[in-house]
């Protein structure tokens, strides 16, 4: 399934220290994932595995999947 994958990297301040942070996400064709659920597996072509933590269809045929490397996130 084709997807546009994003993994922006940023640094957040926590307790006075810089903490690395990223929020991976992917835009997918809604018809390819008609009912994404929490903890569904998203595997990239390079074999890296992510878990769906939220999905947001935009009404135009595209769904934004919010992903995590950790299945127990949130």
Backbone as ProteinMPNN parsed JSONL, in Angstrom:
{"seq_chain_A": "XXXXXXXXXXXXXXXXXXXXXXXXXXXXXXXXXXXXXXXXXXXXXXXXXXXXXXXXXXXXXXXXXXXXXXXXXX", "coords_chain_A": {"N_chain_A": [[0.847, -1.168, 0.0], [0.706, 2.132, -0.937], [2.036, 4.983, 0.763], [2.496, 8.149, 2.378], [4.996, 8.881, 4.399], [5.914, 10.401, 7.454], [8.331, 11.535, 9.748], [8.978, 13.656, 11.738], [11.578, 15.26, 13.541], [12.219, 16.613, 16.669], [13.276, 18.647, 19.422], [12.331, 18.657, 22.74], [11.704, 20.492, 25.765], [12.117, 19.204, 28.953], [11.835, 19.151, 32.319], [13.958, 20.928, 32.411], [15.826, 19.869, 30.684], [16.954, 18.941, 27.404], [14.971, 16.875, 25.426], [14.808, 14.34, 23.088], [12.347, 13.999, 20.514], [9.829, 12.588, 18.465], [7.085, 12.432, 16.202], [5.812, 10.163, 14.446], [3.933, 9.806, 11.409], [1.523, 8.964, 8.864], [0.164, 9.497, 5.654], [-2.449, 7.95, 4.05], [-4.306, 6.228, 1.484], [-7.705, 6.275, 1.995], [-9.367, 4.163, 1.229], [-7.603, 2.045, 1.224], [-7.167, 1.499, 3.868], [-9.757, 1.059, 5.376], [-10.92, 0.923, 7.97], [-9.096, 1.737, 10.208], [-7.642, 0.763, 13.297], [-6.728, 1.311, 16.74], [-3.48, 0.271, 17.596], [-3.196, -1.26, 15.282], [-0.936, -2.631, 12.907], [1.585, -0.917, 11.139], [3.752, -1.257, 8.619], [6.747, -0.231, 7.264], [8.401, -0.05, 4.043], [11.072, -0.547, 4.493], [11.02, -2.336, 6.515], [10.652, -1.409, 9.126], [8.562, -1.251, 11.966], [5.522, 0.168, 13.015], [2.884, 1.344, 15.155], [-0.564, 2.041, 14.984], [-1.922, 4.805, 16.567], [-3.885, 6.644, 16.393], [-6.389, 7.712, 14.052], [-7.302, 9.834, 11.344], [-9.537, 10.509, 9.108], [-9.849, 12.624, 6.255], [-12.03, 13.206, 4.711], [-11.704, 13.466, 2.013], [-10.779, 11.236, 0.864], [-8.368, 10.596, 1.908], [-6.506, 9.434, 4.673], [-5.076, 10.323, 7.743], [-2.717, 8.728, 9.596], [-1.706, 8.484, 12.877], [1.221, 7.517, 14.349], [3.191, 5.186, 16.343], [6.248, 3.908, 17.638], [6.065, 2.302, 19.769], [3.929, -0.068, 21.034], [2.378, 0.183, 23.319], [1.876, 2.86, 23.639], [0.413, 5.788, 24.977]], "CA_chain_A": [[0.0, 0.0, 0.0], [1.477, 3.377, -0.94], [1.778, 5.915, 1.861], [3.465, 9.226, 2.575], [5.418, 8.716, 5.787], [6.62, 11.537, 8.059], [8.872, 11.316, 11.093], [9.701, 14.875, 12.105], [12.357, 15.165, 14.773], [12.345, 17.882, 17.374], [13.741, 18.538, 20.799], [11.418, 19.283, 23.693], [12.263, 20.747, 27.086], [11.426, 18.514, 30.036], [12.587, 19.282, 33.565], [15.17, 21.684, 32.158], [16.754, 19.162, 29.79], [16.46, 18.669, 26.056], [14.551, 15.488, 25.241], [14.451, 14.116, 21.69], [10.954, 13.617, 20.345], [9.314, 12.548, 17.1], [5.715, 11.946, 16.101], [5.64, 9.642, 13.1], [2.575, 9.732, 10.877], [1.476, 8.582, 7.457], [-1.057, 9.75, 4.893], [-2.763, 6.769, 3.24], [-5.591, 6.24, 0.793], [-8.702, 5.767, 2.936], [-9.859, 2.872, 0.755], [-6.621, 1.01, 1.557], [-7.312, 1.223, 5.31], [-11.091, 1.603, 5.623], [-11.272, 0.982, 9.394], [-7.894, 1.564, 11.044], [-7.901, 0.721, 14.735], [-5.575, 1.475, 17.621], [-2.532, -0.842, 17.63], [-2.974, -1.901, 13.988], [0.472, -2.556, 12.538], [1.973, -0.227, 9.921], [5.125, -1.66, 8.339], [7.366, 0.493, 6.15], [9.104, -0.882, 3.068], [12.377, -0.929, 5.04], [10.784, -3.328, 7.567], [10.364, -0.836, 10.441], [7.178, -1.461, 12.394], [4.873, 1.214, 13.811], [1.53, 1.002, 15.578], [-1.527, 3.132, 14.857], [-2.48, 5.268, 17.842], [-5.084, 7.422, 16.057], [-6.574, 7.922, 12.615], [-8.112, 11.008, 11.05], [-9.901, 10.661, 7.696], [-10.106, 14.041, 5.974], [-13.239, 13.363, 3.904], [-11.364, 13.576, 0.597], [-10.193, 9.967, 0.445], [-7.058, 10.436, 2.537], [-6.546, 9.286, 6.128], [-3.83, 10.551, 8.46], [-2.48, 7.786, 10.685], [-0.719, 8.885, 13.873], [1.912, 6.261, 14.614], [4.145, 5.094, 17.441], [7.091, 2.706, 17.615], [5.73, 1.558, 20.993], [2.538, -0.501, 20.987], [1.648, 0.585, 24.53], [1.849, 4.317, 23.72], [-0.808, 6.484, 25.315]], "C_chain_A": [[0.896, 1.236, 0.0], [1.066, 4.283, 0.22], [2.834, 7.012, 1.826], [3.781, 9.23, 4.063], [6.198, 9.947, 6.238], [7.143, 11.113, 9.423], [9.673, 12.55, 11.487], [10.413, 14.692, 13.441], [12.448, 16.552, 15.384], [12.855, 17.608, 18.776], [12.773, 19.303, 21.689], [12.148, 19.498, 25.015], [11.434, 20.007, 28.134], [12.326, 18.557, 31.265], [13.947, 19.937, 33.331], [16.184, 21.013, 31.246], [16.116, 18.987, 28.419], [16.155, 17.178, 25.92], [14.176, 15.308, 23.773], [13.037, 13.578, 21.569], [10.647, 13.542, 18.853], [7.896, 12.031, 17.144], [5.509, 11.437, 14.682], [4.164, 9.601, 12.703], [2.659, 9.328, 9.412], [0.131, 8.994, 6.875], [-1.262, 8.548, 3.982], [-4.098, 6.974, 2.54], [-6.618, 5.565, 1.705], [-9.238, 4.398, 2.517], [-8.904, 1.726, 1.047], [-6.687, 0.609, 3.021], [-8.672, 1.749, 5.766], [-11.47, 1.744, 7.095], [-10.038, 0.804, 10.268], [-8.262, 1.64, 12.522], [-6.601, 0.892, 15.501], [-4.795, 0.16, 17.668], [-2.487, -1.675, 16.354], [-1.511, -1.679, 13.617], [0.625, -1.844, 11.198], [3.443, -0.565, 9.704], [5.635, -0.915, 7.114], [8.091, -0.487, 5.241], [10.464, -1.339, 3.594], [12.259, -1.928, 6.19], [10.514, -2.743, 8.937], [8.874, -0.896, 10.728], [6.723, -0.311, 13.283], [3.473, 0.733, 14.156], [0.64, 2.234, 15.461], [-2.011, 3.514, 16.248], [-3.708, 6.136, 17.623], [-5.175, 7.518, 14.544], [-7.547, 9.069, 12.404], [-8.405, 11.078, 9.552], [-10.253, 12.12, 7.429], [-11.328, 14.281, 5.098], [-12.98, 13.488, 2.414], [-10.756, 12.288, 0.053], [-8.808, 9.716, 1.01], [-7.247, 10.342, 4.051], [-5.159, 9.531, 6.689], [-3.761, 9.54, 9.593], [-1.408, 8.368, 11.602], [-0.112, 7.592, 14.39], [2.83, 6.354, 15.821], [4.993, 3.847, 17.241], [6.738, 1.777, 18.763], [4.247, 1.208, 20.979], [1.739, -0.02, 22.202], [1.55, 2.091, 24.689], [0.458, 4.819, 24.089], [-1.803, 5.661, 25.995]], "O_chain_A": [[1.763, 1.363, 0.864], [-0.103, 4.335, 0.603], [3.931, 6.816, 1.304], [2.922, 9.547, 4.885], [7.036, 10.469, 5.502], [6.458, 10.407, 10.164], [10.901, 12.501, 11.563], [9.896, 14.044, 14.351], [12.72, 17.535, 14.695], [12.857, 16.469, 19.243], [12.441, 20.457, 21.418], [13.089, 18.775, 25.341], [10.214, 20.158, 28.199], [13.449, 18.053, 31.241], [14.947, 19.572, 33.949], [17.285, 21.53, 31.056], [14.895, 18.898, 28.294], [16.981, 16.33, 26.258], [13.326, 16.034, 23.259], [12.581, 12.801, 22.408], [11.153, 14.347, 18.071], [7.543, 11.265, 18.04], [5.079, 12.191, 13.808], [3.278, 9.394, 13.533], [3.73, 9.348, 8.805], [-0.907, 8.857, 7.521], [-0.363, 8.169, 3.232], [-4.914, 7.795, 2.959], [-6.425, 4.427, 2.135], [-9.531, 3.564, 3.373], [-9.321, 0.57, 1.114], [-6.303, -0.506, 3.377], [-8.744, 2.763, 6.46], [-12.273, 2.613, 7.434], [-9.942, -0.182, 10.998], [-9.077, 2.464, 12.938], [-5.515, 0.65, 14.975], [-5.377, -0.92, 17.768], [-1.81, -2.703, 16.328], [-0.921, -0.658, 13.972], [-0.103, -2.123, 10.246], [4.289, -0.197, 10.518], [5.02, -0.966, 6.049], [8.361, -1.623, 5.631], [10.961, -2.392, 3.194], [13.267, -2.325, 6.775], [10.174, -3.493, 9.852], [8.041, -0.63, 9.862], [7.443, 0.124, 14.182], [2.945, -0.179, 13.519], [1.055, 3.341, 15.803], [-2.455, 2.661, 17.016], [-4.49, 6.35, 18.549], [-4.17, 7.418, 13.841], [-8.489, 9.257, 13.174], [-7.613, 11.643, 8.798], [-10.875, 12.778, 8.263], [-11.638, 15.427, 4.772], [-13.92, 13.605, 1.629], [-10.275, 12.25, -1.08], [-8.147, 8.745, 0.642], [-8.045, 11.075, 4.635], [-4.174, 9.005, 6.17], [-4.643, 9.498, 10.451], [-0.317, 8.707, 11.143], [-0.826, 6.683, 14.814], [3.198, 7.442, 16.264], [4.506, 2.839, 16.729], [7.076, 0.593, 18.732], [3.401, 2.1, 20.92], [0.526, 0.163, 22.101], [1.18, 2.569, 25.762], [-0.547, 4.331, 23.573], [-2.882, 6.149, 26.33]]}, "name": "protein", "num_of_chains": 1, "seq": "XXXXXXXXXXXXXXXXXXXXXXXXXXXXXXXXXXXXXXXXXXXXXXXXXXXXXXXXXXXXXXXXXXXXXXXXXX"}
